[in-house]
Amino acid sequence: MMRRTTMMTLALWRLAAALVVAVWCGSGVAAAADVAAPAPCLPVPSPQQVAWQQLETYAFIHFGPNTFSDKEWGYGDAPLSAFDPSALDCDQWVRTLVAAGMRGVILTCKHHDGFCLWPSRYTDYSVRNTPYKGGKGDVVGELAAACARHGIKFGVYLSPWDRHQACYGTGLYREYYYCQLRELLTDYGEVFEVWFDGANGGDGWYGGARERREIDRRTYYDFAQAWRIVRELQPDAIIFSDGGPGCRWVGNEKGYANATNWSLLRGGEVYPGYPAYEELQSGHADGDTWTAAECNTSIRPGWFYHPAEDDAVKSVDKLTDLYYRSVGHNGTFLLNFPVNREGLIPAEDSARAVQWHQRIERELKTDLLGKGSGATFTASEERGKAYSAAMVGDGDYETYWATSDGVVSATLTIKLRRKQTLNRMVLQEYIPLGQRVKQFVVEYKTAGGWVAVDAGEETTTIGYKRILRFKEATAREWRVRIVDARACPCISTVSGYYAR
C-alpha cells in the first residue's frame, strides 16, 4: 500500500512539474494553463526559414575565369589555361569572413560562363582541366572543408544559364543541370542555401555556335523539379530565387530593403525576370507565402575582381548604412567578396569588412533598456502573465508580449531609473506566429508630453528585426505604440542603444 501511495505521489509530482513547465514555456505553443497562445497569423515561416533569418549576415564569393579575364559575365569561351591562382587559400577567405561577423558563405560554383569550380563528372569545362594543383584541385571542396573547420555555414550558387554548353536551350541541358545540382548537394556536406540566379538566356559561346538563345524563364528549367531535388538531398537548405520559395531577391543589387518590408509574397506570381521587381523591396502586404528578403551587394562595384576597383572598396560608413537598411529592415545581408587573381580576399576588402563589423558591434553593444538597466515594462493590454510586457526585455527571443485576440492597437511603455539618451531601437516580432505589425510609433516623454522620435523613414513593418535609427533624444520614459496590426501583436524584443 505504501509503495502504491509513493508511486501515486511521484506521478502527481511529475504531473505538477509538467504543468509548471507548460505555464512558463515561451515556445508559442502553450504558455499558460488559463491563456492560450495566439493563433498563427498566416502565412508563417518554417523552422528552417526562421533559423536562416537569424544568421542575419553572410557572404558571397565570386571567383572563376572572369577573375583572370577582367569580366563580369564570361562568354563561355575562356581558355582553361587561364585559371591558375598562385596562392588560393580558402582558410584565408573564411578567417576573413569570421572576423567580419559572417555566419555563412555562398560560393559561385558555376557562373553564367559554365565553368565549374569542382571536378564535375558531366563536363570537361572545370577546374579538373586547369593548371590549378595540376588538375587535382576542387575549390568547392576546399571551401566546404574550411567552413567546417571554422564553424560557419556553406552554401552553393549554380547558375541556371550556361553560355558554354552546346545543349543549352534543349531538354538535355535540364538533365545536365539537375545532375550538377545533385553533385553539389551530395558531395560537400550540409548546405544552408542554394542560390538560383534570375539572369537567364542570351548570347553565348554554346559549344562554338556563338549565337543568342532565348528561353522561357518561367517554364524552361522546370524549377519545381530543381526544388524537389534540393528538398530531397538538403531538406534544411533555403532555396533562393527571385520569388523564393525559401527567400527572395530584394529587387536590387544595392544591398537594402525598403523600410516597409513584408516577408510575404503572392504565391506563384514572381518568376525570374519578373518585370515589377522593384516591388520586391517591400514584398506583398497581402502575400500568402512566407518569402523573406535577402539583400545582396558587393563590397566593390563589381561581383568579380577587377584591378581597377582596388580603390573603390565600400567605406565603413556605407557598409554600416547597408546593415541598418537590410538586417535592420527585416532582411538578411549577403555581402560579396571578389577573390583576386592570387586566390585571396584582398587585404583592403578584408580590413574594411572587419572594421564595419566592429562598428556595428560597438554601436549595438549596450542595451540601455535590458537586464540590469532597471527598466520596467508595462502595456496598455496583455494576454496574460506568460505574455506580459516584461517579456520584451528578458533577452529571450522565444518569449514575447502579446495582446488579447482582436486587440491590434496597444502601447508598450518603458520607464527607466534615470534619463537615458538613445538614438537606436531594436524591435522584433515573434515571427514563428507570423508577421503582424502594420504601423508603429516610437516616442519619448518630455515636459510637454509625448514626442515621436525623428527617424526619417516610415515606421510601418517590424518583422524579424527592425532597427530604428533616429536623432538622439533623452528621456526617462519611452514607449512603442502599435498603431495597427494584422492580428494581435507578438513583440519579442525592444532594446535601446546610444551609438556615438
Buried (B, 14 or more C-beta within 10 A) or exposed (E): EEEEEEEEEEEEEEEEEEEEEBBEBBEBEEBBEEBEBBEEBEBBBBEBBBBBBEBBBBBBBBBBBBBBBEBBBBBBBBEBEEBBBEEBBBBBBBBBBBBBBBBBBBBBBBBBBBBBBBBBEBBEBBBBBBBBBEEEBBBBBBBBBBBBEBEBBBBBBBBBBBBBBBBBBBEEBBEBBBBBBBBBBEBBEBBBBBBBBBBBBEBBBBBEEEEEBEBEBEEBBEBEEBBEBBBEBBEEBBBBBBBBBBBBBBBBEBBBBBBBBBBBBBBEBBBBBBEEBEBBBBBBBEBEBBBBBBBBBBBBBBBBBBEEBEEEBBEBEBBBBBBBBBBBBBBBBBBBBBBBBBBBBBEBBBBBBBBBBBBBEEBBEEBBBBEEBEBEBBBBBBBBBBBBBBBBBBEEBBBBBBBBEEBBBBBBBBBBEEEBEBBBBBBBBBBBBBBBBBBBBBBBBEEEEBEEBEBEBEBBBBBBBBBBBBEEBEBEBBBBBBBEBBBBBBBBBBBBBBBE
